[in-house]
């Protein structure tokens, strides 16, 4: 293996380290469905310590503890809903990584769409108003102003020629 | 002045209002869903006398503060002098929930900094903490005579929080029936 090749592989290995650092717990499941449920639940619940990560991604101690709880509950035979309810009972709706769709969160869910619609309406109204305005807004020049205009144009022409 | 010039001004003032309220809030704070609900039951070994136990059953009939603490918790040191003072004045019984700690470290810590707790419960693996919705240390709960959680302090108890929220609440709860 050439020096360059070795260097490249080393860099590749080091750069890919974050991939290996995903939370790995020594949990053994009875069947693949359980493991899939565990992974799904871990992704749907928020880590309360690192609040922009799910329990599955976070290595905070609380996240580890909660994963242990989820594992225990799956093995005991609790349903997904029961496990989620367990978490929400203790930590509130914020523990759900995806905010629930309730009357109190309607503004959160619909807000962006409402704002886009409002923005589009404002844009349309603005454009229509612009295109409907008369093109020439200038008032007619009075006779005196016209004379001054002519004089100025003459002097400019003279300066341009010289 | 045309009405449409007022629209940006009104919008700006509305935004100002929202910012004033919003920036004053702490986005990391997770309000507890356990307020006004029965305190999660527990019964743990005591920190100083592990052959004995302490639990929610022992709190019945009195207004208590349950303070979640640990020797590894830096922020706990901020509120500790206040807790020691409160316990010296016997203002409210303070029980400790020693969260995910080594008993030896915990006892040393109390020896050095003072022990405001009537009894500390040793929550070695943090499962009782999970039941109470603990996500950071320190946290403090005020439990009334009937065993209902009435208040949760997230983070260290400040003098301000004690004087303006917790102490008046404790006094009010004392008036209630047990």
Interface residues (C-beta under 8 A of the other chain):
Chain A: X48 X49 X51 X61 X62 X65 X66 X69 X88 X89 X90 X91 X92 X93 X94 X95
Chain B: X28 X30 X31 X32 X33 X34 X100 X125 X126 X127 X130 X131 X132 X133 X135 X136
